[in-house]
Amino acid sequence: MNFGTLAYGCWRFAGNSMEEADRLIRTALDAGITLIDTADIYGFGEPRGFGGAEVVLGEVLAADPSLRERMVLTTKGGIIPPRPYDSSHDYLMGALDASLDRLGVDQVDLYQIHRPDLTTPMRDLAQTLDAMVASEKVGAVGVSNFTPAQTRALAAHMSAPIATLQPEFSVLHQDPITDGTLDLAQEIGATVLAWSPLGGGKLFTEDGPVQRSVAKIGRETGYSATQIALAFARGHGAVVVPIIGTQTPERIIESANKATLTARQFYDIVEAYRGEAMP
């Protein structure tokens, strides 16, 4: 499955009107961003509540069903406060059906387990994910916020491949480079969907070695800090698709710029994060 080079995340959609969400989705699709990422937990604690972001996205799709044909639609499940996680078969199959109902679709292209449930055996979760694929309600399955060991344990029991890993990864959070996540993605042929690729805004609001390194590269290339951060995520040897979540159409268009870094510029950012030169 082709996930593109950039994804648009809907975690803030629960606070949007249908018209506002429609504008953002159309801007992303027109800019060549096809992967649209959401989750059932988005909206929890807000007026729309659990599932709120899916409801809004579903309203957008209902108003213009042709938009569904232009996107790779993905959602996530498994977080259910206050438990807080549930990956049991009955719960996840019900959660999938509820997501499909809120989105107003018969199938999502990708369904991910949002966070690992420590009380559910990986063998059982594997059977559930295989059942989802067999039901044709999902095109592919993946995991979010799993450790490499957890992912490998799950994969050992699955018939369907794990198509995606979704860790936090940015110039300001480079753990996936060293904890084995990006290596595992290459081992099993999975795409990495990087959440918070701009460091939760800290790239723009704080000063530090990484921010200064990014600024230097910006002076050299003319790219914005956003474009450099996204190019960094894509610069690793693994297949990495950053997920942006801006609510500003102009920032979506800015992010869609297919900026690239030289290997030296990529390593400049790695070394700034490490605080020392590569060995």
WODAGI-V323664 format. One record per run of one state. SS is the DSSP state (hx for helix, st for strand, lp for the rest). FROM is the first residue (numbers start at 1). TO is the last residue. If there is no record, write none. Layout:
# WODAGI-V323664
ss: [SS:SS]
from: [FROM:FROM]
to: [TO:TO]
This chain:
# WODAGI-V323664
ss: [lp:st:lp:hx:lp:hx:lp:st:lp:hx:lp:hx:lp:st:lp:st:lp:st:lp:hx:lp:st:lp:hx:lp:st:lp:hx:lp:st:lp:st:lp:st:lp:st:lp:hx:lp:hx:lp:st:lp:hx:lp:hx:lp:hx:lp:st:lp:hx:lp:hx:lp]
from: [1:6:10:13:16:18:31:35:38:52:64:65:71:72:78:79:80:85:86:89:104:108:114:122:136:138:145:148:156:162:167:168:169:170:171:173:174:175:179:181:189:191:196:199:206:209:222:225:235:240:245:249:256:263:275]
to: [5:9:12:15:17:30:34:37:51:63:64:70:71:77:78:79:84:85:88:103:107:113:121:135:137:144:147:155:161:166:167:168:169:170:172:173:174:178:180:188:190:195:198:205:208:221:224:234:239:244:248:255:262:274:279]
